[in-house]
Amino acid sequence: MKRVLFVLVAALCVNGAANAQQLDKAAQKALQKATKEAMLVVKDAKEQLGDGGEVRRAKSLIEQALSNEYSKNNAETWNVAGDVYQKLYLTENYKTTMNQPCDTVAMYDYLVKMYDCYNHCDSLQQIPDAKGKTYTTCRDKNGAYLDNNRTNLINGGIFYFNRRRDYAKAFEIFSKYYEVSEMPMLKKYTEQDENYQMYAKQFAYYPTLAAVQMEDYNKVLKFVDLGIEDEENGETCYQFKCMAYENLGDTAKWIDCLKEGITRYPTKDFYYLRLLGYYDSNDNMAAMESFVNEMLEVAPEKAYNHYVKGYIRQNQKNYVDAIEAYKVAIEKDPNLQEAYINMGLCYIFEANNYMESQSDVKFNSPAYKKVLDTEKTYYQEALPIFEKVREMAPDEVKKWGLQLYSIYYKLNMSSELNKIETVLKAEGMLD
């Protein structure tokens, strides 16, 4: 009985294996048939690109093939798709050269799709076939053409940035320029191009600026370091980098970036002002003073270093030393308005402190006249300073208006007082 059962089971196994083989063969035939039919669509699309064909018909057919599971993983499908989008792109681009109406949005969309399709074709050709072979027909046929058209992606980004104000799309196309430059099929061209690195640095400003416009600070950081290396826009890109870290809340990197910016661009006050503001808002004058002392050793001729030293002394209410530092700053940069304004304020603060120290002197005593005369000496020092500020910035009344009003009042300059009172009332700064 056991022998019979064994024979029956063995027979069933043999029959099952045979049936499975038959099913596999049937499935393979069905797959081959479906693939052949799907690839006929690709063939039809390719034929539409020839003489007498219709490129719009080719586009409809190839987009069907790209979504068909039996043809979407075939390199030839993507190769033909690249050819279709190339022809569509060239058709629109030709119109621009002939000053004819052109669908610019479609043109750059075709350009991007052309790169994507050829790149995907090349990737599929690098997968070994059943015989272990890989192919380079796509890159051999299209590599040089794609390399010659890379900068048109930059033009596409500029179109979306300037004409459409679509900064997200602009960033996407600008980024594509860098992505395609790293494609295996284009790598040999970019490596041989002596100007590629120069252009890559120049163009990096564009996607960085688009990301700033979007206030997407992670995207700002994507190309900013490359942009910093550009001679023309490098310093602006460095400012964008500092801005990104600040807005991302990475205070440590922001402070490091500002400090490096001061060293990299000693003539630019962008970094100093922000570092000063940070230390000031966090009441960390000790850290600021330590840093300024370092900078005074590194760049003693930089006016702003002396200005900040004066600012620190002013915050410490050491007005005498602050005035001396501001004088040095002005000597090194006669146009540094902030130094004039703060130096003038220091004289006014000195006058206030002096009057507080004389509070015991009786108002109607002979000694009080001497007190008032001494007070006037401080305002007399402040007078030419704020008149200079007014001369430097005549339309910026807030920088000098109220200060000159107080000075004219203290010095009994009635004519000047009446004139500036009119100015202040016109600005809404005096009732």
Salt bridges, closest charged atoms under 4 A:
GLU63 OE2 - LYS59 NZ 3.10
GLU76 OE2 - LYS46 NZ 3.45
ASP83 OD1 - LYS141 NZ 3.04
GLU92 OE2 - ARG56 NH2 3.87
GLU92 OE2 - LYS95 NZ 3.22
ASP109 OD2 - LYS113 NZ 3.30
ASP116 OD1 - LYS176 NZ 2.92
ASP122 OD1 - ARG139 NE 2.76
ASP147 OD1 - ARG150 NE 3.00
GLU172 OE2 - LYS169 NZ 3.43
GLU179 OE1 - LYS176 NZ 3.33
GLU182 OE1 - LYS187 NZ 2.57
ASP193 OD2 - ARG150 NH2 3.75
ASP216 OD2 - LYS219 NZ 3.16
ASP225 OD1 - LYS241 NZ 2.88
GLU229 OE1 - LYS201 NZ 3.40
GLU260 OE2 - ARG264 NE 2.94
ASP269 OD1 - LYS302 NZ 3.29
GLU289 OE2 - ARG313 NH1 2.89
GLU301 OE1 - LYS332 NZ 3.10
GLU324 OE2 - LYS327 NZ 3.78
ASP373 OD2 - LYS369 NZ 3.27
GLU375 OE2 - LYS410 NZ 3.18
GLU391 OE2 - LYS388 NZ 3.83
GLU396 OE1 - LYS399 NZ 3.03
GLU421 OE2 - LYS425 NZ 3.48
